[in-house]
């Protein structure tokens, strides 16, 4: 079970959340020891913040809606040398963060990211998979990074991340991050991570509907202008 570290942690884990209360207990259950968790409540109405506090997390409130707004708020609140970002829906195992953190800590890459490998075909709806493939292609084309996913799980150095000045506060944040990181001379390491069903009682803001996927594509297109 997760326990907040007593000493200054090496890595802060930022979890952007909007109505993810049912998923958080399982997420925290496999969180590696020594990591400090920052849950960013992005307008939840289901008690997400209360659950996170009970589980030992630091909670930050971000009123401006959007994935980028939540991630940025968590990064600003972080104090550890490394910052990790992880979705709070229970679809990925936080235990897999350890190897990504190790890659960055050893200086093998500026950023380590997880490439989702679904347990079975039903985990990833066709429209979300197609949208992800298209967006990853955009990232490879524009940034030069040879990645194949949108890095929903990633680790990098906090000061380097803030220095990039990523400005998008919606779903275009990952694309802008990759483009600016590449322009800054970062290197990236991609590693497979298991992708499972999201927790019952939660709903994806992106892959939960064709509309959500299309909205994300629009946000990415704005970044590419």
C-alpha positions, 0 to 999 in steps of 0.5 A: 500500500502507498505511503507518503515518503518521510524524506524528500522524494526523488520523483513526484507523481502528478495524477491529473483527475476529474471524477476518478474517485473509484479508480484511485485506491487501486492506483495507489495500491501499486504506487512504488515506495518513495514516490510522492503523489500529487493529485490535481483535482480538475473540477471533480464532483465525485469526491476525488480530492477527499479520496486522494487525501485519505490515501496520503496524496497531496491535492492541488485544485485546478479550476481551469478545465483541461489536461494541460492545465492539470498537468502544469498545476501539478508540475508547478506544485512538485518539488522533487528533481524528477516528475512523472505523469500518470493517468488516474483511471486505473488503466496503467500500473504505477509500478511500471514507473520505476523503470522509467524513472531509472532511465532518466535518473541514469541519464540514458534519456531526457524523458522516458515514456510508456507505450500502451500495450492493451491486454485485449482488443476491447480495452482500446476502442477503434476510434481512440486507437486510430486517433492515437496512431495519427497523433503519434505520427504527427509527433514523429513527423514534427518532433523527430521523436520515434514514439508510437503513443501519446506518452500518458505515462512519462518521466522527465526532470522537473526543471527541464520541463518547466523551462520548455514553457509548454503553453497548451492547457488542453489535450494538445499539451503532449504534442507541444511537449514533444515538439518543444522537447525535440527542439531543445535537444532532448532524447526520449526512451519509449518502453512498453507498458500494460494497458488495462480497462479503466476502473468501473465508475469512471469515463474517459474524456478522450476515448470514451466517445468519438466526439472526445477523440475528435476534440483531441484531434482538433486541439492537436491541430491547433498546436501544429498551426 
